[in-house]
Amino acid sequence: MSEYVAVLMFILAGAGIVLVTFFMARMLRPHNPYPQKDINYECAELPVGSSWIQFNNRFYIFALIFVIFDVEVIFLFPWAVAFGQLGLFALVEMVVFILILLFGLFYAWKKGVLKWV
Amino acid sequence: MTESADIGIVFWVLSFVILVSAFMVVSLKNIFHCALFLIMCLFSVAGIFVLLDAEFLAAAQVLIYVGAVAILMIFAIMLTSNLASRKIRQVNENVSVGVFVSVLFALASIILIAQTHIWHYKTDFTPVENSIVILGKYLMIQYVLPFEVVSILLLASLIGAIVLARKERS
C-alpha cells in the first residue's frame, strides 16, 4: 500500500503544478480583454468555422476494434503472470483464445474495415 | 493506526471526487465536458480499488474504462456533427418519480448495509499476496470454459460492431 503514496504524490503534484500556474498567471497578468483574444488562435489569420469540427467517421471503427483487443489484454495479463506455474496446457488454452479473436480480426480485414480509403 | 486513518482520509476524498464528478456528468450542458468528468469519476473509482488492495482491478478499470470506453465515448461525440459544441438540456422531466426511486434505493441500501458487518470490518485484514497469479491459475484451471466462452463473446461483439458500423457508413 505504501508504494501508492508515491503515486498519490505524483497525482497531487501534477494537479498542483497546473493549478498553481494558472493561479499565478491570473494574479500577475494585466486584465485587458478584447474580442480578438477570444478567437481560436492569434496568428493574424482569421479562422474559418468553429474549433469543434466533426472528425472522420473511420476513427470510430478502429476505436471499437481497439476496445475488444483491450479487453483481450486484460485476460492475457494474469495468464502471463501465472504462466511459470502452469505449463503447456495453459499455452494451448491461450492459443485457442487468441485464435478465436484472430478470426474476428481476419473478418475485419476481409470486410475491408482496416483499409483507410 | 495512523496508516488506516490516512487511508480513511484518502477514501473520503476519493468518494467526494467520485460523487462530484458523477453529478457533473448528469448536469453539465456540454456533453464533451460530461465525458471528461466521466473519465475523472472512473479514474477515482480505480483509486478506491487500489485502496482495497485490488491492484489488478484498478489496472483493468484504468485500461478498459478510462483508456477504452471513455475514449470511445469521446470519439462518438467528436464524430457526431456539431454535438460537442451544442448546449444540451439536462433536466430530469420526472423529478418526483426520480426522487421517489432515489429515496427508495437509498433506504434499501442503508437497510442492507446496516445488516452487514461492514462498519466494524476487521482493519488488520491482510490481502493475498500476488493475487494476479492466483487469478491466472483460477482462469486457466478451474474456469477454463468461461475463459474460452469470453473469447467467443468478444468475437461476437467485434463482428457485431463491424456490421453495425459498416451499415451506418454506406
HADDOCK unambig.tbl for C-alpha pairs under 7 A between the chains (distance, minus, plus):
assign (segid A and resid 52 and name CA) (segid B and resid 82 and name CA) 6.97 0.50 0.50
assign (segid A and resid 52 and name CA) (segid B and resid 84 and name CA) 6.51 0.50 0.50
assign (segid A and resid 52 and name CA) (segid B and resid 85 and name CA) 6.09 0.50 0.50
assign (segid A and resid 54 and name CA) (segid B and resid 78 and name CA) 5.77 0.50 0.50
assign (segid A and resid 54 and name CA) (segid B and resid 79 and name CA) 5.25 0.50 0.50
assign (segid A and resid 54 and name CA) (segid B and resid 80 and name CA) 6.35 0.50 0.50
assign (segid A and resid 54 and name CA) (segid B and resid 81 and name CA) 5.11 0.50 0.50
assign (segid A and resid 54 and name CA) (segid B and resid 82 and name CA) 6.73 0.50 0.50
assign (segid A and resid 55 and name CA) (segid B and resid 78 and name CA) 5.91 0.50 0.50
assign (segid A and resid 55 and name CA) (segid B and resid 79 and name CA) 4.88 0.50 0.50
assign (segid A and resid 56 and name CA) (segid B and resid 79 and name CA) 6.43 0.50 0.50
assign (segid A and resid 57 and name CA) (segid B and resid 79 and name CA) 5.86 0.50 0.50
assign (segid A and resid 60 and name CA) (segid B and resid 75 and name CA) 6.43 0.50 0.50
assign (segid A and resid 60 and name CA) (segid B and resid 76 and name CA) 6.93 0.50 0.50
assign (segid A and resid 61 and name CA) (segid B and resid 162 and name CA) 6.94 0.50 0.50
assign (segid A and resid 61 and name CA) (segid B and resid 165 and name CA) 6.53 0.50 0.50
assign (segid A and resid 63 and name CA) (segid B and resid 72 and name CA) 6.07 0.50 0.50
assign (segid A and resid 64 and name CA) (segid B and resid 161 and name CA) 6.90 0.50 0.50
assign (segid A and resid 65 and name CA) (segid B and resid 158 and name CA) 6.50 0.50 0.50
assign (segid A and resid 67 and name CA) (segid B and resid 68 and name CA) 5.42 0.50 0.50
assign (segid A and resid 67 and name CA) (segid B and resid 69 and name CA) 6.96 0.50 0.50
assign (segid A and resid 68 and name CA) (segid B and resid 154 and name CA) 6.29 0.50 0.50
assign (segid A and resid 68 and name CA) (segid B and resid 158 and name CA) 6.57 0.50 0.50
assign (segid A and resid 70 and name CA) (segid B and resid 64 and name CA) 6.49 0.50 0.50
assign (segid A and resid 71 and name CA) (segid B and resid 64 and name CA) 6.64 0.50 0.50
assign (segid A and resid 74 and name CA) (segid B and resid 60 and name CA) 6.35 0.50 0.50
assign (segid A and resid 78 and name CA) (segid B and resid 132 and name CA) 5.41 0.50 0.50
assign (segid A and resid 78 and name CA) (segid B and resid 133 and name CA) 6.21 0.50 0.50
assign (segid A and resid 78 and name CA) (segid B and resid 135 and name CA) 6.30 0.50 0.50
assign (segid A and resid 78 and name CA) (segid B and resid 136 and name CA) 4.38 0.50 0.50
assign (segid A and resid 79 and name CA) (segid B and resid 136 and name CA) 4.85 0.50 0.50
assign (segid A and resid 81 and name CA) (segid B and resid 132 and name CA) 6.89 0.50 0.50
assign (segid A and resid 81 and name CA) (segid B and resid 133 and name CA) 5.77 0.50 0.50
assign (segid A and resid 82 and name CA) (segid B and resid 133 and name CA) 4.56 0.50 0.50
assign (segid A and resid 82 and name CA) (segid B and resid 136 and name CA) 5.29 0.50 0.50
assign (segid A and resid 82 and name CA) (segid B and resid 137 and name CA) 6.20 0.50 0.50
assign (segid A and resid 90 and name CA) (segid B and resid 140 and name CA) 5.93 0.50 0.50
assign (segid A and resid 97 and name CA) (segid B and resid 148 and name CA) 5.80 0.50 0.50
assign (segid A and resid 97 and name CA) (segid B and resid 151 and name CA) 5.71 0.50 0.50
assign (segid A and resid 100 and name CA) (segid B and resid 151 and name CA) 6.33 0.50 0.50
assign (segid A and resid 100 and name CA) (segid B and resid 152 and name CA) 6.72 0.50 0.50
assign (segid A and resid 100 and name CA) (segid B and resid 155 and name CA) 6.96 0.50 0.50
assign (segid A and resid 101 and name CA) (segid B and resid 151 and name CA) 6.20 0.50 0.50
assign (segid A and resid 101 and name CA) (segid B and resid 155 and name CA) 5.58 0.50 0.50
assign (segid A and resid 104 and name CA) (segid B and resid 155 and name CA) 5.53 0.50 0.50
assign (segid A and resid 104 and name CA) (segid B and resid 158 and name CA) 6.40 0.50 0.50
assign (segid A and resid 104 and name CA) (segid B and resid 159 and name CA) 6.36 0.50 0.50
assign (segid A and resid 108 and name CA) (segid B and resid 162 and name CA) 6.94 0.50 0.50
